[in-house]
């Protein structure tokens, strides 16, 4: 097996640097204080594969060089983050498009049109102005990040990857070998509509993290035996 990639769990607070306004965090108390708390979100340290490229390059570099337990701060200029705002991504749409989908648009509302996500800017004269720019576009970003732990156990690493790519590792089994990674699927995989797509990400991340070519998924079907009748 080739050298495995580094996996860490991080706590972070992400701000719009120009306004010093928190927009994302793994800390529930910070989210509540900033008025962005979401009951549907699980606030806990996030697993991350260092060098995976799924975070901004400057943020990845800061995490790679951070000491466990020590907070680091990094500011990322707009051009190295989500880029500048594009005026062409601000569009006018007939309000009837919304009404036929039983949507009553209002400023600030998040909407999805033609597989694109946007935010309603204004409503009037039978038209709706929608901004399809990335919400982070045009902003310098500031991150306060703490590496909570470096995950070293191979099975725990496999669990972290499952959490990142599928949202949970509960019910899964993992076997990490010299030439392959074996994943025993949880019961939820038999009917979860997102599992087939998640497997593609998992294969890539398991190969890159553990330096193997082969990834096996094992699906187990086990009959539920009825309890034996009590002896008379």
Residue, then its C-alpha position, 0 to 999 in steps of 0.5 A: x500500500x502506498x503512503x496514505x493521505x492525511x485525514x483530519x477533523x477540523x472546527x472552523x468559523x467562516x466569515x465575509x472578511x469585508x463585514x466580519x460576518x459569520x456565514x458558516x461554522x461547525x460550532x453550534x453556539x457561534x451559529x446561534x450567536x450569529x443568527x444562522x443556526x439551522x436545526x437540520x445541520x449537525x454541528x460537529x468537527x468536519x472530516x477533511x482529506x488534506x490535499x484533496x482540493x475540495x477546499x480553497x488552496x490557501x485554506x488547505x495549505x493552512x490546515x496542512x501546516x496547522x498544529x493540532x489544537x491550535x487555531x489558525x486564521x487565513x484570509x482568502x482574497x476574492x479572486x482566489x475564493x469564489x471569484x468576482x460577481x458576474x452581472x450576466x448571472x443576474x436574470x429577469x424571469x416571468x413571475x408565472x414561472x414561479x406561480x405554475x410551480x406554486x412558488x410565491x417569490x419574495x426578495x431573499x428567497x432561495x430558488x431553483x430554476x433550470x437546475x440552477x440555484x439562485x436568490x430572488x433580488x426583487x419582484x415587480x411588474x410581472x417579473x422576478x430578478x434572480x441572482x445566480x451568482x455563487x453567494x460567496x462571489x465578490x467577497x474576501x473570506x476569512x477562516x478561523x480553523x482548528x485541527x481537532x485531531x489527526x485521524x491515523x487509524x485506517x478504519x477510522x479514516x475509512x469511516x471519515x471518508x464515508x461521512x464526507x461522501x455519504x453523510x454517515x458511516x453508521x452500519x457500514x463495515x470496513x476492511x483495509x488491506x494492502x491491495x484493496x479496501x472492502x466496504x460492507x454496505x449498511x442496510x440503508x444502501x439498499x433503498x437510498x437513491x443517492x448511494x449509487x452516485x456516492x459510490x463513485x466519490x467513495x471509490x476515488x477517495x479510497x483509492x487516493x487516500x489508501x493508495x490502492x487500485x481496488x475497492x470492493x462493495x459487499x452487499x449482505x442479504x440476511x434472512x430474519x429468522x423468526x423466534x423459535x416457539x417456546x418449549x411447552 
